[in-house]
């Protein structure tokens, strides 16, 4: 596609200008500006980068660094059809890699290569949040689920015929909720404004009292008490306060927020409005992960409906001075933005790198002002507390973990999907309800979580036992847990924000060592190196995401060491570089394959 004219027919200068005007030339909107420009222009050219820097009056290096940071932003053509296969371990278990290779072979492409005619590129991406209906891929940021060889062939035909993605069969893009067990949240029909009206009747201090009495804790994984977080933001002197919904659901195996955003958006937004009323905020953001861009029209429609009902905008519910607005900010492919300070950096138009804490967002967050950041599920729970009361809510679940928890169950189960339980449910109960197929292990809370063996299935889902953000991946009999750890290692190496050396370098080294073991060249030396690296990364990484990046590795080495040992060679050390294999291309070119053209033994690179 030409960079001189956008797909709406506007010349480049006018396309840039129209988008900048809509965002009031605010550099904090840089990520959104880049994303919208790319939608029009196919990619962000050097000329566009220069224009943006000049018009926003910011250094060109800032535009370039932001552009380079996000996986879904491109500084060179990636084809009219950009295909990204989900590379999560559950997609691999469903055969995604065979489908990936099939498409590459049919299109005669290498991974990441753009076809000679500029039509298509095919590559891998991290988890797309479709684990309950995979294998899945993204085509121009739209998810295609339940892939089969036949569907891949049909997609190739559509690409070759240059059929617009908007005209592809609707069945390709069907995303099911797959709610298998509903409890307090998933069983309750949202009544617009009911919880907000109750909050207004109680007043800000009354809302805080109910939240603290309920002991509602954040559902994003960390479990910080919601009432205390809101109270801290309210008490901090400031000219402005902000409310942010963290809908950047990037943890592999997690898809609960996708369902809540798709079918319970009104409850999420009402939770944000209650937060704004309580802390005195005038503006808020819902940070939507780029993989869920398809949800943007329905979310905007829900916001429009809230405005019509006087539940959003000015003088909400007739309360003079109660003004609040919500904008949806769409991410651009960065797992680390699930960390709240990295998310705030992204909202400010920067690369999403975690900040050093303290100060915490409740005192200095978005634009250095008090900011409440809550997970999607947490905000829905706020609505529950307002409707039912803190005392009632405290009686659900366990003493330290009140209420219910939604689990995203995938992997070797007959019924993948969402399961909502009161906190305290045993892992074995979840496995039975989901129809687990001879479970060997369960990875709870995604790549950064905990791996449990059969002997641990009696443990409970709760902050005081096994905390989780919601991911629940099941591995049946015969599954190789080394492959899971290897997949997660590459995930973290790819998703590291690059800010601190222990994470940036350490995760890459871990992935390389696991590849070496996987290729049959590992020894006890590599196992010792993995133990050393995991300790360094855990203790020296700046943020919690880096610190947790080796959790699956250490758990599987401890609990499933045999999956590693059967790959090891019975020597002290073997170099990863195979000189004889490296000479293979030269032998093919010269047409020689005799003994003189081969090395009889592996050559030590130190010799």
Beta strands, then each sheet from edge to edge (+ up, - down):
strand 1: 81-86
strand 2: 120-125
strand 3: 137-139
strand 4: 142-144
strand 5: 179-181
strand 6: 242-247
strand 7: 283-288
strand 8: 325-330
strand 9: 371-375
strand 10: 404-411
strand 11: 417-422
strand 12: 439-444
strand 13: 450-453
strand 14: 471-476
sheet 1: 2+ 1+ 3- 4+
sheet 2: 5+ 11+ 10- 14- 12+ 13-
sheet 3: 8+ 7+ 6+ 9+
end
